[in-house]
Amino acid sequence: MGLLIDGVWHDQWYDTDKYDGEFVRESAKLRDWVTQDGSDGPDGQPGLRAESGRYHLYVSLACPWAHRVMIMRRLKGLDDLIGLSHVSPLMLDKGWSYNVEEGSSGDPINGVDYHHQLYTLTDPDYTGRVTVPALWDKQNGRIINNESAELLRMFNGAFDHLTGNRLDLYPEDLRETIDAVNADVYDHINNGVYKSGFATEQRVYEKHVVALFDSLDRMEARLAEERYLAGEWLTEADIRLFTTLVRFDAVYHGHFKCNLRRIEDYPNLSNYLREIYQWPGIKETVNMDHIQRHYYYSHEHINPTRIVPKGPLLGLDRPHDRERLTGRGIREVG
């Protein structure tokens, strides 16, 4: 995971020494907002009009942050409106690559070899981490947003007038609940696996791995009473948790030393994971080969042999028991 400094690529890992062994994630910097009519975003961000064929989504199939945006794109019926390209699972000295021989789709829009080149096409003097997902505006020739949480919200509603899709994964009356769950899940689970796995001090690792499993315990208890995290409706909160859960036993448990328990050891979380995996359209967004090859091969400082494990056997197609709880699917707008 490298970065650009004044438009020049540097193969440089996170400076955990600066933060006493802590992994600190950099905030996304490109934050324009797609709206139905091109008006400003909800917090005054510069707005761009939602148009069919104008935007292209760049992702990694291995990355949980990109994965949640891919799921929203699929559930909201945006596949034909917003194109998609994915990088190779191998993130090496030049960062994310569009080398088709390593499993990338290639880049049919800009023809770049490396993901960081999209950032310098956007800003020749860009400084910051080079991340996925990134939403590209073909009309203006630049990345307009690289913050997955914001892309979720845009995809949830901005294109409805073009698709006729009325599913709402962030319904207004559930937003307070969704936001509270998201805050816990993001800090302690989504980012918690990274804060545990990338820690370079024992005390830092132990602090974050305990907080991670405390949060998983809270989600397990919540899902004993409710079918989904916000109640009877599937929402973006479930998508945000799912992309970490589906990687957990295969990668985070071993590679990131998040090994107090497996998700399989949690009755409610494991059944919940299988239900969401089996939800129409979601299974097709999961590429376990990319997921395991990326983490085990790309993080040489954690796995210097770069041996990619064959297991575990996850059995995500097995039956689940979530029908015992009341659930009503995804709510529609209006």
Rosetta silent file (secondary structure, phi, psi, omega in degrees, C-alpha in Angstrom):
SEQUENCE: MGLLIDGVWHDQWYDTDKYDGEFVRESAKLRDWVTQDGSDGPDGQPGLRAESGRYHLYVSLACPWAHRVMIMRRLKGLDDLIGLSHVSPLMLDKGWSYNVEEGSSGDPINGVDYHHQLYTLTDPDYTGRVTVPALWDKQNGRIINNESAELLRMFNGAFDHLTGNRLDLYPEDLRETIDAVNADVYDHINNGVYKSGFATEQRVYEKHVVALFDSLDRMEARLAEERYLAGEWLTEADIRLFTTLVRFDAVYHGHFKCNLRRIEDYPNLSNYLREIYQWPGIKETVNMDHIQRHYYYSHEHINPTRIVPKGPLLGLDRPHDRERLTGRGIREVG
SCORE:     score description
SCORE:     0.000 S_00000001
   1 L     0.000  100.476 -179.238    0.000    0.000    0.000 S_00000001
   2 L  -100.070 -168.292 -178.875    1.904    3.013   -1.279 S_00000001
   3 E  -151.865  163.460  173.549    1.144    6.675   -1.678 S_00000001
   4 E  -101.723  138.052  173.002    1.690    9.660   -3.893 S_00000001
   5 E  -126.153  112.685 -175.973    3.682   12.665   -2.709 S_00000001
   6 L    53.200   39.369  175.787    3.358   15.677   -5.021 S_00000001
   7 L    82.866    2.442 -178.809    2.303   13.304   -7.787 S_00000001
   8 E  -107.860  129.229 -178.205    5.289   10.936   -7.368 S_00000001
   9 E   -71.869  136.796  175.345    4.658    7.306   -6.396 S_00000001
  10 E  -130.678  126.439  175.530    6.320    5.979   -3.213 S_00000001
  11 L   -83.071   85.659 -169.635    6.230    2.318   -2.174 S_00000001
  12 L  -135.851  122.779  179.059    5.810    3.201    1.486 S_00000001
  13 L   -75.904  169.582  177.817    3.907    1.373    4.211 S_00000001
  14 L   -61.425  139.464 -178.254    1.997    3.099    6.987 S_00000001
  15 L   -87.178   81.932 -179.170    4.267    4.807    9.523 S_00000001
  16 H   -71.578  -22.922  177.672    3.148    3.016   12.685 S_00000001
  17 H   -61.505  -32.912 -179.595    6.235    4.279   14.560 S_00000001
  18 H   -63.868  -26.164 -175.641    4.756    7.768   14.327 S_00000001
  19 H  -118.498   30.142  175.929    1.708    6.551   16.271 S_00000001
  20 L    55.677   44.858  176.149    3.379    4.236   18.834 S_00000001
  21 L    89.196   -0.541 -178.565    2.546    1.046   16.948 S_00000001
  22 L   -87.828  139.783  167.418   -0.971    2.103   15.893 S_00000001
  23 L   -85.394  124.120  179.998   -2.329    1.769   12.364 S_00000001
  24 L  -120.297  118.982 -177.409   -4.064    5.046   11.494 S_00000001
  25 L   -81.137  133.782  177.760   -6.217    5.128    8.364 S_00000001
  26 L   -77.691  139.669  177.332   -6.043    8.248    6.210 S_00000001
  27 L   -71.257  146.936  175.984   -9.343    9.951    5.403 S_00000001
  28 L   -63.764  147.563 -174.127  -10.475    9.982    1.783 S_00000001
  29 L  -111.295  -19.026 -175.655   -9.717   13.264    0.000 S_00000001
  30 L  -103.007  110.779 -163.354  -11.885   13.227   -3.133 S_00000001
  31 E  -134.302   27.904  172.912  -15.417   13.963   -1.997 S_00000001
  32 L   -65.554  162.048 -169.105  -17.642   15.335   -4.777 S_00000001
  33 E  -130.818  129.357  175.123  -21.189   13.979   -4.667 S_00000001
  34 E   -85.831  126.151  177.166  -23.462   12.576   -7.389 S_00000001
  35 E  -127.212  165.095 -176.120  -27.053   13.775   -7.020 S_00000001
  36 L   -56.492  -43.098 -174.248  -30.140   13.342   -9.160 S_00000001
  37 L  -113.037    6.245 -179.168  -30.029   16.888  -10.533 S_00000001
  38 L    85.751    7.118  176.537  -26.409   17.886   -9.889 S_00000001
  39 L   -70.542  169.842 -177.785  -27.185   19.906   -6.769 S_00000001
  40 L   -62.063  157.175  176.103  -24.738   19.973   -3.863 S_00000001
  41 L   -69.976  176.320 -173.370  -24.232   16.959   -1.624 S_00000001
  42 L   -63.301  -24.727  177.936  -25.833   16.678    1.849 S_00000001
  43 L  -112.675   25.953  177.382  -22.951   18.517    3.544 S_00000001
  44 L    84.856   11.613  178.374  -22.403   21.050    0.778 S_00000001
  45 L   -64.867  147.748  176.050  -20.055   18.912   -1.328 S_00000001
  46 L   -56.603  132.876 -175.050  -19.816   19.927   -5.012 S_00000001
  47 E  -100.589  150.654  173.366  -22.557   18.080   -6.902 S_00000001
  48 E  -130.970  146.418 -176.291  -22.581   16.267  -10.236 S_00000001
  49 E   -74.211  137.459  173.379  -25.631   15.086  -12.132 S_00000001
  50 L   -72.296  121.397 -179.410  -26.520   11.376  -12.150 S_00000001
  51 L  -140.369  143.510  177.844  -26.359   10.220  -15.767 S_00000001
  52 L   -68.471  130.296  175.243  -26.304    6.792  -17.389 S_00000001
  53 L    82.676   -4.014 -177.227  -22.854    5.846  -18.690 S_00000001
  54 L   -79.493  -30.657 -170.684  -21.065    8.892  -17.274 S_00000001
  55 E  -113.061  152.201 -179.897  -19.395    7.195  -14.306 S_00000001
  56 E  -136.444  132.377 -176.066  -17.060    4.228  -13.941 S_00000001
  57 E  -101.314  124.039  175.323  -16.262    2.416  -10.687 S_00000001
  58 E  -102.404  128.384 -174.493  -12.720    1.176  -10.037 S_00000001
  59 E  -140.126  170.344  160.933  -12.480   -1.506   -7.338 S_00000001
  60 L  -114.346  133.503  176.918  -10.529   -4.372   -5.892 S_00000001
  61 L   -69.061  -17.170 -179.521  -12.468   -7.618   -5.509 S_00000001
  62 L   -86.042  -24.669 -169.636  -10.354   -8.270   -2.405 S_00000001
  63 L   -82.887  126.301 -179.577  -11.056   -4.982   -0.631 S_00000001
  64 H   -67.412  -30.303 -179.972  -13.993   -4.892    1.828 S_00000001
  65 H   -68.947  -42.376  175.938  -14.460   -1.125    1.366 S_00000001
  66 H   -69.967  -36.051 -176.129  -14.789   -1.533   -2.405 S_00000001
  67 H   -60.840  -39.980 -177.494  -16.891   -4.674   -1.976 S_00000001
  68 H   -66.781  -31.097  176.645  -19.672   -2.890   -0.124 S_00000001
  69 H   -72.639  -37.028  175.318  -20.010   -0.386   -2.972 S_00000001
  70 H   -60.410  -41.492  179.418  -20.119   -3.254   -5.488 S_00000001
  71 H   -64.235  -44.411  178.743  -22.966   -4.824   -3.521 S_00000001
  72 H   -62.410  -41.929  177.041  -24.928   -1.568   -3.472 S_00000001
  73 H   -56.842  -41.555 -179.226  -24.353   -1.177   -7.225 S_00000001
  74 H   -70.871  -48.285 -177.091  -25.783   -4.670   -7.746 S_00000001
  75 H   -64.988  -30.677 -177.838  -28.781   -4.335   -5.399 S_00000001
  76 L   -91.322    6.767  174.732  -29.725   -0.953   -6.857 S_00000001
  77 L    66.575   38.352 -175.548  -29.634   -2.208  -10.452 S_00000001
  78 L  -101.680    5.269 -175.724  -26.784    0.059  -11.531 S_00000001
  79 L   -56.973  -38.070 -177.363  -24.677   -2.484  -13.442 S_00000001
  80 L   -84.076  -13.778 -178.116  -25.774   -1.129  -16.826 S_00000001
  81 L   -97.106  -32.615 -176.278  -25.434    2.531  -15.802 S_00000001
  82 L  -123.919  114.440  179.419  -22.070    2.500  -14.027 S_00000001
  83 E   -68.606  167.295 -177.281  -19.203    0.485  -15.504 S_00000001
  84 E  -144.291  135.025  171.179  -16.750   -1.438  -13.345 S_00000001
  85 E  -129.015  146.682  178.699  -13.071   -2.372  -13.541 S_00000001
  86 E  -127.586  147.537 -179.984  -11.087   -4.295  -10.956 S_00000001
  87 L   -78.406  172.056  170.515   -7.402   -4.440  -10.129 S_00000001
  88 L   -67.384  152.573  174.812   -5.216   -7.509   -9.741 S_00000001
  89 L   -70.420  -15.036 -175.368   -5.320   -9.148   -6.305 S_00000001
  90 L   -93.073  108.655  178.639   -1.539   -8.684   -6.048 S_00000001
  91 L  -100.742  101.552 -172.159   -0.654   -5.279   -4.584 S_00000001
  92 E  -112.262 -144.758 -169.853    3.121   -5.076   -4.967 S_00000001
  93 L   -68.080  -19.582  176.927    5.772   -2.341   -5.275 S_00000001
  94 L  -102.604    8.459 -179.901    3.698   -0.239   -7.694 S_00000001
  95 E    80.846 -157.633  179.730    0.479   -0.662   -5.729 S_00000001
  96 L   -59.570  134.159 -174.340   -2.803   -1.811   -7.234 S_00000001
  97 E  -120.558  150.632  173.870   -2.220   -3.048  -10.799 S_00000001
  98 L  -104.863   32.682  177.711   -4.358   -3.488  -13.919 S_00000001
  99 L   -74.795  112.135 -176.369   -2.204   -6.382  -15.137 S_00000001
 100 H   -68.166  -25.594 -179.916   -4.686   -8.807  -16.725 S_00000001
 101 H   -70.380  -17.185  177.941   -2.206  -11.693  -16.420 S_00000001
 102 H  -100.200    4.391  176.461   -2.472  -11.386  -12.622 S_00000001
 103 L   108.876    7.105  175.947   -6.282  -11.424  -12.623 S_00000001
 104 L   -78.371  160.597  172.653   -7.226   -7.797  -13.305 S_00000001
 105 L   -78.374  -14.196 -166.601  -10.027   -6.803  -15.662 S_00000001
 106 L    80.714  173.732  179.468   -7.709   -4.239  -17.243 S_00000001
 107 L  -119.781   94.593 -178.042   -8.694   -0.591  -17.587 S_00000001
 108 L   -75.400  -10.817 -176.497  -10.855   -0.020  -20.678 S_00000001
 109 L   -88.947  -50.995 -175.668  -11.544    3.616  -19.789 S_00000001
 110 L  -115.718  -13.399  177.668   -8.094    5.160  -19.337 S_00000001
 111 L    67.655   26.579 -179.771   -5.741    2.311  -20.214 S_00000001
 112 L   -78.569  158.349  176.324   -3.560    2.824  -17.147 S_00000001
 113 L   -91.227  -30.828 -175.914   -1.213    0.136  -15.841 S_00000001
 114 E  -132.792  148.186 -175.761   -1.457    1.111  -12.175 S_00000001
 115 L   -62.268  -34.241 -177.589   -4.241    2.521  -10.040 S_00000001
 116 H   -62.945  -21.547  178.697   -2.103    5.420   -8.804 S_00000001
 117 H   -68.856  -26.027  174.877   -2.061    6.773  -12.367 S_00000001
 118 H   -66.234  -33.439  179.167   -5.799    7.499  -12.075 S_00000001
 119 H   -71.446  -38.506  179.043   -4.992    9.762   -9.137 S_00000001
 120 H   -78.747  -22.484  168.717   -2.360   11.725  -11.057 S_00000001
 121 H   -65.941  -34.325  177.813   -4.722   12.006  -14.026 S_00000001
 122 H   -72.023  -45.345 -179.022   -7.108   13.611  -11.535 S_00000001
 123 L  -148.435  108.182 -178.160   -4.424   15.819   -9.975 S_00000001
 124 L   -57.329  -20.864 -179.213   -0.816   15.747  -11.268 S_00000001
 125 L  -110.363   24.499 -175.426    0.371   16.895   -7.812 S_00000001
 126 L   -58.708  137.644  174.107   -1.834   14.566   -5.741 S_00000001
 127 L  -126.104  124.443  177.979   -0.546   13.724   -2.257 S_00000001
 128 E   149.383  173.006  177.731   -2.113   10.889   -0.273 S_00000001
 129 E   -66.408  147.887 -179.790   -2.809    7.173   -0.131 S_00000001
 130 L  -103.415  110.292 -168.752   -3.984    5.499   -3.334 S_00000001
 131 L  -127.909  164.465  168.388   -7.121    3.565   -2.490 S_00000001
 132 L  -117.394  152.783    1.418  -10.142    1.759   -3.880 S_00000001
 133 L   -78.825  163.675  174.693  -12.996    2.220   -4.534 S_00000001
 134 E  -141.171  128.943  179.300  -12.747    5.238   -6.813 S_00000001
 135 E   -99.234  120.232 -175.039  -15.601    6.653   -8.885 S_00000001
 136 E   -99.607  134.248  175.767  -14.411    8.107  -12.198 S_00000001
 137 E   -98.966  108.194 -177.894  -16.265   10.832  -14.094 S_00000001
 138 L   -67.691  -27.537 -178.471  -15.706   10.181  -17.815 S_00000001
 139 L   -67.819  -41.843 -177.593  -17.096   13.589  -18.736 S_00000001
 140 L  -103.920   -4.774  175.397  -14.499   15.534  -16.732 S_00000001
 141 L    65.625   50.707 -178.718  -11.753   12.896  -16.734 S_00000001
 142 E  -160.403  158.881  169.025  -11.159   12.592  -13.005 S_00000001
 143 E   -73.237  128.758  179.153  -11.896   10.656   -9.818 S_00000001
 144 E  -102.143  -23.079 -179.818  -14.765   12.442   -8.124 S_00000001
 145 E  -157.432  133.793  176.129  -15.057   10.376   -4.939 S_00000001
 146 L  -128.452   29.734  177.226  -12.970    7.712   -3.184 S_00000001
 147 L  -111.035  110.855 -172.258  -14.933    7.405    0.068 S_00000001
 148 H   -61.906  -37.287 -179.039  -16.881    4.133    0.151 S_00000001
 149 H   -63.078  -36.541  178.643  -19.393    5.267    2.797 S_00000001
 150 H   -74.591  -37.330  177.500  -20.397    8.207    0.616 S_00000001
 151 H   -62.881  -36.057  175.339  -20.568    6.101   -2.539 S_00000001
 152 H   -56.684  -46.820 -176.670  -23.012    3.810   -0.726 S_00000001
 153 H   -68.279  -40.332  178.242  -25.322    6.739   -0.058 S_00000001
 154 H   -62.006  -49.701 -177.325  -25.050    8.088   -3.627 S_00000001
 155 H   -64.670  -26.685 -178.238  -25.771    4.725   -5.206 S_00000001
 156 H   -67.188  -26.621 -173.473  -28.703    4.226   -2.824 S_00000001
 157 H  -141.531  -22.974 -169.419  -30.719    7.104   -4.259 S_00000001
 158 L   -66.576  -27.424 -173.009  -29.130    9.319   -6.904 S_00000001
 159 L  -105.925    7.129 -174.773  -29.954    7.108   -9.894 S_00000001
 160 H   -58.798  -35.125 -178.159  -33.452    5.940   -8.926 S_00000001
 161 H   -69.507  -18.126  178.292  -35.122    8.199  -11.503 S_00000001
 162 H   -92.814  -32.971 -175.278  -33.084    6.463  -14.234 S_00000001
 163 H   -97.009  -25.927 -171.602  -33.468    2.862  -13.066 S_00000001
 164 L    76.735    4.131  179.377  -36.906    2.860  -11.469 S_00000001
 165 L   -78.275  123.145 -174.911  -35.315    0.952   -8.587 S_00000001
 166 L  -110.317    9.102  178.546  -37.039    2.041   -5.370 S_00000001
 167 E   -65.201  139.942 -176.276  -35.168   -0.093   -2.850 S_00000001
 168 E  -128.215  109.063  179.853  -33.939    1.992    0.077 S_00000001
 169 L   -95.135    6.815  174.310  -31.060    0.712    2.198 S_00000001
 170 L  -140.245   59.624 -176.396  -30.904    3.911    4.258 S_00000001
 171 L   -63.895  143.528 -170.500  -34.554    4.643    5.110 S_00000001
 172 H   -58.845  -40.842 -175.489  -35.070    7.897    6.949 S_00000001
 173 H   -74.642  -11.070  178.782  -36.821    6.476    9.998 S_00000001
 174 H  -106.742    2.086 -172.015  -34.008    3.965   10.597 S_00000001
 175 H   -63.904  -37.707  178.668  -31.086    6.325   10.073 S_00000001
 176 H   -62.428  -42.530  177.664  -30.395    6.965   13.751 S_00000001
 177 H   -66.430  -46.795 -179.419  -30.191    3.210   14.386 S_00000001
 178 H   -59.793  -45.912 -178.521  -28.132    2.564   11.250 S_00000001
 179 H   -62.514  -39.396  179.554  -25.682    5.366   12.067 S_00000001
 180 H   -66.527  -43.868  177.838  -25.181    4.098   15.629 S_00000001
 181 H   -64.361  -45.053  179.876  -24.552    0.524   14.447 S_00000001
 182 H   -56.472  -41.237 -177.938  -22.256    1.749   11.672 S_00000001
 183 H   -62.085  -43.510  177.936  -20.142    3.713   14.152 S_00000001
 184 H   -66.547  -49.179 -177.006  -19.557    0.623   16.317 S_00000001
 185 H   -63.832  -43.873 -179.027  -18.993   -1.717   13.369 S_00000001
 186 H   -61.153  -54.024 -172.600  -16.655    0.650   11.530 S_00000001
 187 H   -67.059  -41.969 -170.317  -14.392    1.492   14.448 S_00000001
 188 H  -101.036  -23.232 -176.978  -14.191   -1.911   16.101 S_00000001
 189 H  -113.584  -64.845 -179.197  -14.862   -4.461   13.317 S_00000001
 190 H   -53.590  -53.866  179.295  -14.379   -3.065    9.777 S_00000001
 191 L   -89.207  -18.614 -178.712  -11.308   -1.068   10.795 S_00000001
 192 H   -63.902  -35.668  178.064  -10.694   -3.113   13.928 S_00000001
 193 H   -65.145  -34.798  178.001   -9.310   -6.079   11.994 S_00000001
 194 H   -73.541  -40.665  178.758   -6.781   -3.737   10.383 S_00000001
 195 H   -63.931  -30.361  175.024   -5.893   -2.028   13.656 S_00000001
 196 H   -76.323  -50.610 -172.868   -5.222   -5.504   15.072 S_00000001
 197 H   -70.290  -30.423 -178.293   -3.431   -6.948   12.043 S_00000001
 198 L   -98.264    1.406  176.826   -1.252   -3.928   11.272 S_00000001
 199 L   -62.505  144.379  179.520   -0.313   -3.149   14.881 S_00000001
 200 L  -118.812   12.350  173.939    3.433   -3.236   15.533 S_00000001
 201 L  -131.557  139.599 -177.134    3.315   -3.260   19.334 S_00000001
 202 H   -57.362  -46.787 -177.176    1.922   -6.105   21.466 S_00000001
 203 H   -63.965  -34.374  178.930   -0.136   -3.833   23.736 S_00000001
 204 H   -68.403  -46.572  177.381   -1.671   -2.085   20.714 S_00000001
 205 H   -56.518  -49.280 -176.267   -2.608   -5.394   19.093 S_00000001
 206 H   -62.911  -40.159  178.473   -4.154   -6.719   22.311 S_00000001
 207 H   -58.921  -46.421 -174.129   -6.187   -3.531   22.860 S_00000001
 208 H   -78.713  -33.865 -179.492   -7.703   -3.647   19.400 S_00000001
 209 H   -70.600  -33.640  175.192   -8.270   -7.392   19.148 S_00000001
 210 H   -66.936  -43.498  178.615  -10.180   -7.348   22.457 S_00000001
 211 H   -63.370  -36.648  177.268  -12.271   -4.386   21.252 S_00000001
 212 H   -59.407  -50.772 -176.367  -12.936   -6.246   17.993 S_00000001
 213 H   -74.540  -27.663  171.818  -14.335   -9.312   19.715 S_00000001
 214 H   -61.508  -42.015  179.184  -16.290   -7.231   22.222 S_00000001
 215 H   -69.018  -40.770  175.302  -18.039   -5.625   19.248 S_00000001
 216 H   -59.802  -38.570  176.335  -18.617   -8.992   17.561 S_00000001
 217 H   -61.900  -39.624  178.593  -20.188  -10.158   20.822 S_00000001
 218 H   -64.976  -40.435  179.302  -22.505   -7.130   20.735 S_00000001
 219 H   -68.410  -37.346  176.532  -23.527   -7.914   17.157 S_00000001
 220 H   -60.120  -45.210  179.108  -24.093  -11.570   18.075 S_00000001
 221 H   -65.949  -40.325  179.887  -26.437  -10.525   20.899 S_00000001
 222 H   -62.068  -41.212 -176.334  -28.241   -8.035   18.664 S_00000001
 223 H   -79.523   -5.494  171.206  -28.822  -10.676   15.992 S_00000001
 224 H   -72.732  -26.746 -175.985  -30.293  -13.075   18.546 S_00000001
 225 H  -107.087  -26.743 -175.757  -33.324  -10.766   18.739 S_00000001
 226 L  -123.582  142.750 -179.170  -33.388   -9.063   15.325 S_00000001
 227 L   -68.963  -36.770  179.870  -33.026  -10.586   11.865 S_00000001
 228 E  -127.185  170.169 -171.740  -30.944   -7.635   10.632 S_00000001
 229 L   -65.776  -29.335  178.706  -28.873   -4.997   12.398 S_00000001
 230 L  -103.852   13.070  178.071  -31.562   -2.301   12.159 S_00000001
 231 E   119.143 -128.043 -173.786  -34.475   -4.670   12.797 S_00000001
 232 L   -89.347   -4.871 -177.107  -36.672   -6.378   10.235 S_00000001
 233 L  -111.488  137.038  170.638  -35.225   -4.590    7.181 S_00000001
 234 L   -71.172  130.311 -178.742  -31.925   -5.264    5.422 S_00000001
 235 L  -134.490 -179.410  178.671  -29.992   -1.960    5.295 S_00000001
 236 H   -60.293  -26.307  178.321  -26.575   -0.586    4.455 S_00000001
 237 H   -59.953  -38.644  179.343  -25.490   -1.478    8.015 S_00000001
 238 H   -68.758  -39.062  178.863  -25.767   -5.164    7.104 S_00000001
 239 H   -64.835  -41.222 -178.789  -23.777   -4.687    3.891 S_00000001
 240 H   -65.914  -36.995  176.825  -21.025   -2.869    5.772 S_00000001
 241 H   -74.975  -40.168 -175.921  -20.719   -5.663    8.344 S_00000001
 242 H   -54.544  -43.246 -172.756  -21.043   -8.457    5.777 S_00000001
 243 H   -67.647  -22.752  171.387  -17.914   -7.544    3.819 S_00000001
 244 H   -81.926  -43.395 -178.915  -15.785   -7.981    6.935 S_00000001
 245 H   -59.205  -40.317 -174.631  -17.571  -11.133    8.109 S_00000001
 246 H   -70.745  -18.806  177.359  -17.158  -12.903    4.768 S_00000001
 247 H   -96.345  -10.116 -165.038  -13.370  -12.343    4.926 S_00000001
 248 H   -64.602  -59.601 -175.644  -12.986  -13.080    8.610 S_00000001
 249 H   -69.042  -30.429 -177.562  -12.422  -16.832    8.880 S_00000001
 250 H   -78.266  -28.343 -173.439  -10.585  -17.002    5.546 S_00000001
 251 H  -131.854  -58.781 -168.396   -8.170  -14.122    6.196 S_00000001
 252 H   -67.736  -34.462 -179.292   -8.467  -12.025    9.344 S_00000001
 253 H   -58.351  -45.714 -178.608   -8.563  -14.939   11.788 S_00000001
 254 H   -94.399  -56.029 -172.717   -5.141  -16.203   10.730 S_00000001
 255 H   -64.365  -38.757 -178.776   -3.377  -13.499    8.741 S_00000001
 256 L  -100.487    7.337  176.526   -4.333  -10.630   11.080 S_00000001
 257 L    61.527   29.238  176.324   -4.196  -12.725   14.287 S_00000001
 258 L   -90.957   67.613 -163.112   -7.886  -12.028   15.021 S_00000001
 259 L  -119.620   25.466  173.040   -8.150  -15.508   16.450 S_00000001
 260 L   -65.806  -40.022  175.674  -10.028  -15.428   19.742 S_00000001
 261 L  -150.840  161.489  170.557  -12.948  -16.972   17.874 S_00000001
 262 L   -94.501  161.384  171.193  -14.079  -17.628   14.297 S_00000001
 263 H   -61.677  -34.438  178.570  -17.302  -16.255   12.893 S_00000001
 264 H   -59.811  -22.372  179.914  -18.287  -19.914   12.554 S_00000001
 265 H   -80.969   -9.879  178.516  -18.155  -20.103   16.369 S_00000001
 266 L   -99.475  112.831 -177.909  -20.941  -17.504   16.668 S_00000001
 267 H   -57.491  -45.753 -175.957  -24.364  -19.122   16.040 S_00000001
 268 H   -76.410  -46.039 -179.718  -26.161  -15.923   15.061 S_00000001
 269 H   -62.541  -39.386 -177.355  -23.364  -14.199   13.146 S_00000001
 270 H   -70.109  -39.884  176.302  -22.527  -17.316   11.133 S_00000001
 271 H   -68.262  -40.446  176.428  -26.151  -17.936   10.105 S_00000001
 272 H   -60.369  -44.406  177.206  -26.592  -14.219    9.369 S_00000001
 273 H   -57.764  -44.474 -179.060  -23.452  -14.277    7.197 S_00000001
 274 H   -67.131  -38.225  179.032  -24.829  -17.178    5.177 S_00000001
 275 H   -61.356  -46.934 -177.299  -28.210  -15.500    4.705 S_00000001
 276 H   -68.782  -38.633  175.782  -26.686  -12.321    3.309 S_00000001
 277 H   -57.318  -37.696 -177.937  -24.225  -14.267    1.152 S_00000001
 278 L   -85.834   -2.089  177.957  -27.191  -16.134   -0.350 S_00000001
 279 L   -62.077  137.001 -176.627  -29.202  -12.942   -0.946 S_00000001
 280 L   -52.328  122.895  177.349  -29.902  -12.592   -4.697 S_00000001
 281 L    96.412  -19.653 -174.336  -26.968  -10.866   -6.379 S_00000001
 282 L   -83.045  -42.499  179.718  -24.584  -10.796   -3.418 S_00000001
 283 H   -52.637  -37.459 -176.257  -22.869  -14.165   -3.799 S_00000001
 284 H   -69.437  -13.992  178.580  -21.725  -13.130   -7.272 S_00000001
 285 H   -89.963   -6.363 -176.481  -19.790  -10.185   -5.804 S_00000001
 286 L   -95.701  122.362  177.827  -17.640  -12.428   -3.565 S_00000001
 287 L  -123.759   92.275 -174.014  -14.323  -13.604   -5.040 S_00000001
 288 H   -68.254  -27.852  175.868  -12.554  -15.635   -2.378 S_00000001
 289 H   -62.235  -48.812  177.510   -9.575  -16.339   -4.644 S_00000001
 290 H   -61.776  -42.118 -177.755   -8.860  -12.607   -4.969 S_00000001
 291 H   -59.799  -52.543 -176.566   -9.474  -12.089   -1.256 S_00000001
 292 H   -70.788  -40.752  179.521   -7.015  -14.720   -0.059 S_00000001
 293 H   -63.757  -39.271 -179.467   -4.368  -14.071   -2.712 S_00000001
 294 H   -61.417  -56.508 -173.312   -4.403  -10.354   -2.018 S_00000001
 295 H   -65.561  -49.622 -173.498   -3.919  -10.484    1.728 S_00000001
 296 H   -73.310  -27.291 -177.915   -1.533  -13.413    1.993 S_00000001
 297 H   -92.741  -35.072 -172.331    0.597  -12.460   -1.023 S_00000001
 298 H   -81.844  -29.124 -176.716    0.622   -8.651   -0.822 S_00000001
 299 L   -93.202   73.568 -174.415    1.454   -8.182    2.880 S_00000001
 300 L   -63.915  -29.975 -179.147    4.996   -9.522    2.756 S_00000001
 301 L   -70.474  -21.055  175.944    5.883   -7.969    6.129 S_00000001
 302 L   -95.104  -38.770 -177.265    3.167  -10.122    7.745 S_00000001
 303 L  -127.943   76.568 -172.805    3.539  -13.254    5.565 S_00000001
 304 L   -63.082  -22.637  178.138    7.105  -13.236    4.160 S_00000001
 305 L   -78.121  -18.002 -177.536    6.772  -16.675    2.532 S_00000001
 306 L    57.066   27.037  173.326    3.726  -15.452    0.540 S_00000001
 307 L   -78.195  128.738 -179.618    2.155  -18.889    0.877 S_00000001
 308 L   -99.917  122.982 -175.922   -1.600  -18.654    0.339 S_00000001
 309 L   -68.519  153.551  177.960   -3.583  -21.186    2.420 S_00000001
 310 L   -80.785  -27.840 -176.679   -5.983  -23.648    0.800 S_00000001
 311 L  -112.026 -169.948    1.230   -8.576  -23.352    3.535 S_00000001
 312 L   -83.564  166.653  173.096  -10.713  -23.012    5.440 S_00000001
 313 L   -82.139  114.897 -169.049  -13.770  -24.594    3.858 S_00000001
 314 L   -89.311  -31.577  178.152  -16.428  -21.972    4.553 S_00000001
 315 L    59.533   42.690 -176.021  -19.644  -23.636    3.405 S_00000001
 316 L   -71.247  -12.955  177.029  -21.411  -20.331    2.808 S_00000001
 317 L   -88.441   -1.775  178.304  -24.099  -22.065    0.731 S_00000001
 318 L   -63.688  155.480  176.970  -25.235  -24.162    3.710 S_00000001
 319 L   -59.255  154.096  175.525  -28.759  -23.518    5.041 S_00000001
 320 L  -122.613  169.290 -175.357  -29.237  -20.771    7.632 S_00000001
 321 L  -112.222   18.367 -171.249  -31.792  -20.367   10.386 S_00000001
 322 H   -72.470  -11.725  177.125  -32.658  -16.683   10.031 S_00000001
 323 H   -64.294  -16.263 -179.662  -36.251  -17.396    8.952 S_00000001
 324 H   -69.055  -17.621  179.079  -37.039  -17.916   12.643 S_00000001
 325 L  -107.485  149.050 -179.408  -36.873  -14.123   13.061 S_00000001
 326 L   -67.182  127.880  176.551  -39.201  -11.627   11.416 S_00000001
 327 L  -145.856  143.844 -174.025  -37.661  -10.096    8.310 S_00000001
 328 L  -124.775   13.499  176.481  -39.217   -8.136    5.466 S_00000001
 329 L    84.873 -141.843  178.980  -36.381   -7.726    2.965 S_00000001
 330 L  -107.787  131.729 -179.929  -35.375   -4.273    1.675 S_00000001
 331 E   -71.639  149.677  174.436  -37.781   -1.393    2.110 S_00000001
 332 E  -100.513  151.165  177.022  -38.869    0.604   -0.929 S_00000001
 333 L   -62.636  138.332  175.874  -38.950    4.400   -1.061 S_00000001
 334 L    85.418    0.000    0.000  -42.370    5.863   -0.371 S_00000001
